[in-house]
Amino acid sequence: MHYALYLQNMTRLGSTFRLFKGSFMNKSSLKLGQSIRRLSSEETKKALKPNGTKKNAQLSKSDLSRLFSLAKPERARLISAIGLLFISSGVTLAVPYGIGRVLDIIYTTQTEEERQKRLNEFCGLLLGIFIIGAVGNIGRFYLMQSSAQRIAKRFRERIYSAIVNQKMEFFDKRKTGELINRLSADTQLVSYSVTMNISDGLRSLCSIVGGVGMMLWTSAQLSLVGLSIVPAVAIGSIMYGRFLKKMTKKVQDALAESTHVAEERLSNMITVKSFAKESDEVVRYSDKLQQVLKLQLKETSMSAAFWGFTGLSGNVIVLSVFYYGGIMMSTSSLTMGDLSSFLLYAAYVGVALGGLSSFYSELMRGTGASQRLFQLLDSKGEKETETKSSRPVLLGDLKFENVTFHYSSRPDANVLNNMNLVLRAGISTALVGPSGCGKSSIVALLLKLYTPESGLINLNGHNLSDMDTDYLRENISYVPQEPTLFSMSVEENIKYGKPNATEEEVKEALENACALNFVNAFPDGLQTLVGERGAQLSGGQKQRIALARALIKKPDILILDEATSALDTHSEQRVHDNLRKIMKNKTVITIAHRLSTIKQADNIVVLEKGKVAEEGSFHELIRSNGLFKDLTQRQMNRETHTNYED
Ligand SMILES: Nc1ncnc2c1ncn2[C@@H]1O[C@H](COP(=O)(O)OP(=O)(O)OP(=O)(O)O)[C@@H](O)[C@H]1O
């Protein structure tokens, strides 16, 4: 399932604006990753509510009309299916009448010969009618079922599109497993509730209307006896339906939570195993399942009571009809055939009442499950809120003017404080500073993954907030420290950066990223599958493939966030030599802790507590007695490749 992988990448790493930056995950605190940004618009707030319960959990008209609107594109098929349904229901309703008449033929015809003749004629007629009914049923089933499948597909596409277009804050907050559950289980439930369920409900309705009509026609007096139980069943059904709607929401939420736990652990098996936590994880998952089971058992006991009650009602109807019918037969106001037909109609009506209750409860289930999905569809995606779309040349100075920024989950902790920063075009700049000082947040703002609280970000003299987001991201390449590759071949992964790239271009990008040699050494070369998130490659290999994927875009601005940290110093040097050539006169921003990486930069900006503390070339900074010198000295005193801070 491809969407699962994409969602994983957006949410699991997403909290660390994962599309671009994997490096946070490895660092001490999942920094960006933990944030939950409070959204400005009320609508989006609603959409992002954790277990977003709408206050009004009752069935509203708009809930239902939205639910039914899903079926609109299938109108023609559904109407045909309903036509066929009327035919098959008509045939079904003819059965008791037919059986009654057969019994009357058997008991009332005088001669053997005449009985045989009338039976032959009548049963032949009935058989023909039954065949028509069966054909109608087959058609109805196929049309309804295929419509349900089409609706589910369309609905999933819409939900998936709504999810991937959400703002980054959404992915900070949501869990992959939960989203996958919404996409698979909830959509299935909803599409069933507006197709097969409607069909079954209509069939029940036909049986009830037709059955009651036939009962009244056969004997109005007996009908009153048989139908006296209906109001009680109807009230019971409504109460049961409401209960189910609430329960469905809870069960689906609990299921989503358990899927999340399983998904997160399964996709991080190395961590689980390296801590020998297999048994703990089984217990954790089982706890979640226990919560699901608890809710399901509650639902089941209610269902058992309800269905027991309806079953009893059905039997009571049959018994009372037998009782009064027997008395009426003895007074000759009813024939044997009439009583038999009546009994069968009463049984039909009883079964159909159960069917109608089940239709209502499934509809409630559907509305319960659909509320979360509609909330998702209603929440505005990041591009939807975009009002301006300038597409200027990006190769120019990048200026942060008095920029203040905090993640909405931590409104009191400013990451950037009135920061002023200029990153000059056409050169490479290294952003350095203690862990957590805001380096990656600067990149996140540049990529418009988040918006600053105040201040201006200008690129080549143009306000970033006026720029077309897709255009901006297409022309900037970002390589994270722990890049995410998709479970496709090396070639497909690289073409993710430029889908129409030729094989030559792919090889050139690999060469520039110093990856061609090891890719060529794989038996399948470019077609080598990299495994989920690149699990079948080493850390350094993954980084180089990710670099090639970024370089194939030939970006105006290249951002390397610890992008070569897993390479040995020799390979790193070769990569930087290549980058110097390819990115000549382009802007390169490097976030690094390693001295060997920092030294490659033309200019170094040292950040501290969300502000620029120092700036200059390596030699200038090392000569001054500032933070940079302090950081580098501490690094040199320790082992060569450790971070400034622990
Ligand atoms: N999504 C988030 N939600 C809330 N706070 C976050 C989020 N991401 C990062 N932070 C916080 O913002 C601050 C700056 O983080 P940032 O990732 O920009 O630092 P950094 O300088 O890149 O650190 P490092 O060198 O460790 O990568 C940190 O205090 C971090 O905890």
The ligand as an SDF file (V2000), in Angstrom:
LIG
                    3D

 31 33  0  0  0  0  0  0  0  0999 V2000
    7.6990   20.6380   15.9250 N   0  0  0  0  0  0  0  0  0  0  0  0
    8.1520   21.2520   17.0120 C   0  0  0  0  0  0  0  0  0  0  0  0
    7.3000   21.6120   17.9700 N   0  0  0  0  0  0  0  0  0  0  0  0
    7.7180   22.2590   19.0730 C   0  0  0  0  0  0  0  0  0  0  0  0
    8.9720   22.6080   19.2940 N   0  0  0  0  0  0  0  0  0  0  0  0
    9.8790   22.2610   18.3770 C   0  0  0  0  0  0  0  0  0  0  0  0
    9.5280   21.5770   17.2080 C   0  0  0  0  0  0  0  0  0  0  0  0
   10.6310   21.3770   16.4770 N   0  0  0  0  0  0  0  0  0  0  0  0
   11.6360   21.9130   17.1760 C   0  0  0  0  0  0  0  0  0  0  0  0
   11.1850   22.4470   18.3180 N   0  0  0  0  0  0  0  0  0  0  0  0
   11.9680   23.1590   19.3090 C   0  0  0  0  0  0  0  0  0  0  0  0
   12.4950   24.2950   18.6700 O   0  0  0  0  0  0  0  0  0  0  0  0
   13.8120   24.5520   19.1080 C   0  0  0  0  0  0  0  0  0  0  0  0
   14.7590   24.6970   17.9060 C   0  0  0  0  0  0  0  0  0  0  0  0
   14.8010   23.4730   17.2180 O   0  0  0  0  0  0  0  0  0  0  0  0
   15.6840   23.3060   15.9040 P   0  0  0  0  0  0  0  0  0  0  0  0
   15.3930   21.9640   15.3830 O   0  0  0  0  0  0  0  0  0  0  0  0
   15.4570   24.4310   15.0140 O   0  0  0  0  0  0  0  0  0  0  0  0
   17.1500   23.3320   16.4910 O   0  0  0  0  0  0  0  0  0  0  0  0
   18.5290   22.9980   15.7920 P   0  0  0  0  0  0  0  0  0  0  0  0
   19.3790   24.1690   16.0120 O   0  0  0  0  0  0  0  0  0  0  0  0
   18.3250   22.5570   14.3980 O   0  0  0  0  0  0  0  0  0  0  0  0
   19.0370   21.7810   16.6670 O   0  0  0  0  0  0  0  0  0  0  0  0
   19.9810   20.5610   16.2340 P   0  0  0  0  0  0  0  0  0  0  0  0
   21.3300   21.0710   16.0090 O   0  0  0  0  0  0  0  0  0  0  0  0
   19.9030   19.6520   17.3920 O   0  0  0  0  0  0  0  0  0  0  0  0
   19.3530   19.9750   14.9950 O   0  0  0  0  0  0  0  0  0  0  0  0
   14.1730   23.4210   20.0370 C   0  0  0  0  0  0  0  0  0  0  0  0
   14.0520   23.8850   21.3610 O   0  0  0  0  0  0  0  0  0  0  0  0
   13.1480   22.3650   19.7810 C   0  0  0  0  0  0  0  0  0  0  0  0
   12.8320   21.6390   20.9270 O   0  0  0  0  0  0  0  0  0  0  0  0
  1  2  1  0
  2  3  1  0
  2  7  2  0
  3  4  2  0
  4  5  1  0
  5  6  2  0
  6  7  1  0
  6 10  1  0
  7  8  1  0
  8  9  2  0
  9 10  1  0
 10 11  1  0
 11 12  1  0
 11 30  1  0
 12 13  1  0
 13 14  1  0
 13 28  1  0
 14 15  1  0
 15 16  1  0
 16 17  2  0
 16 18  1  0
 16 19  1  0
 19 20  1  0
 20 21  2  0
 20 22  1  0
 20 23  1  0
 23 24  1  0
 24 25  2  0
 24 26  1  0
 24 27  1  0
 28 29  1  0
 28 30  1  0
 30 31  1  0
M  END
$$$$
